[in-house]
Amino acid sequence: MSKVLAINSGSSSLKFQLFEMPQEETITSGIVERIGLDDAIFTIKVNGEKISKILPVKDHKVGVHLVLEALIEHKILNNLEEIDAVGHRVVHGGEHYNHSVLFNEEVYNNLVALNEFAPLHNPANLMGYQTFKELLPNVPHTAIFDTAFHQTMKEEFFVYPMPYEFYEKYKVRKYGFHGTSHLYVSRRVAELMGKKPEEINVITLHLGSGASIAAVQNGKCVNTSMGFTPLAGIMMGTRTGDVDPSTIPFLMEKLGKSASEIIDIFNKQSGLKGISGTSGDARDVQQGVDKNDHRSILAQQMFSNRVIQTIGEYFVQMGRVDAIVFTGGIGENDPIMRELILEKCKEALQITYNKELNANIRGKETLLSLNDSKVQVWLIPTNEELVIARDAYTNI
């Protein structure tokens, strides 16, 4: 038996989960939120109970110390030597990595060079790695990439229709994200269907505040909605998804803002939030819908439309779809949005599903479709941390 720590270090947060492997049992989990502020929140689960405290957390280094000290303080571990491996989520692996790899100096330097591709995430991911490496120098540290699963896309699907030298010189292309989530649920649905991943075609819907869709054919990703950055693709909580690039210089002139300021608006003030005028949280938008608020209704309809348009595109590309999987915060916990999406595509895909079951299920593995449905529809909670732990465990 081995203890493996899965780390997801974000721009202002640090999520962790400790697993007993190979049993894949969760020993504990938690999160440090609001890193960089005096009122940061540290939460850890001990014997099924969440314990939280508010305190200053200057940077990720302080956050890492908090996590490791808490594991000892709450007697989850007797000492840090019990940790056998650490897996680190890294948002961007570029074209270098199509699978998880052990950290070494070359890998680290390659990833530093990719910071410009994910300036909000990769530096934080690497800072988390550096700090854990200092405190746990004798265990293997593995990098698990959000982009890796999508590296099986063919060039005709990942190259943008702009001068080809932009790709050759600057690597401007579609990369895709949420790869660990799409990998997990596409593998899990095959298992639940009693199939091998190589035997089925799946469309995975990772729908949350960040949202992306992937076409997984015979176990390999052949297309995905996010692009050069996580801003592209379908409409999201606060992100536009795909829009006409010409709107950027137009809005720069109208608003007197720089290109980076417009992109910031596209990232943080758009999507469900921008259309509804209230919030990027689908639950708040639903409250507006319940009050017959026009903009909330519009936001919900637009979101579901972007999802079904992408489902249709991937259905045609693969030629056959055996299953559609809902996952992510919205996909797992918003039955109204699931129903809206399914109602809009059920005729084209010959889907039949249990409306009552869908309306009453949240966050639990469930087959939503009926026996006569041409495409199975599943709700499968994602488990990115388990993917991280599995890959880290292989390097012990």
Protein Blocks (a to p, Z undefined) as FASTA:
>chain_A
ZZdddddddfkbccddddddfklpafbgcddehihiakbccdddeehiacddddddfblm
lmmmmmmmmmmmnomafbfklpmbdcdddfbgcjmbgcdcdddfklmmmmmmmmmmmmml
mmmmmmmmmmmmmmmmmbccddddfklmmmmpcfklmpccbdfklmmmnopacebgaklm
mmmmmmmmmmmnopafklpccddddddfbdcddddeehiafbdfbdfbmkgccddfklgb
jadfklmmmmmmmnopafklmmmmmmmmgcjllmnomamcfklmmmmmmnopaklmmmmm
mmmmmmmmmmmmmmmmnopafbdcdedjklmmmmklmmmmmmmmmmmnopacdfklmmmg
ghiacdfbdfklmbdcddddddfklmmmmmmmmmZZ
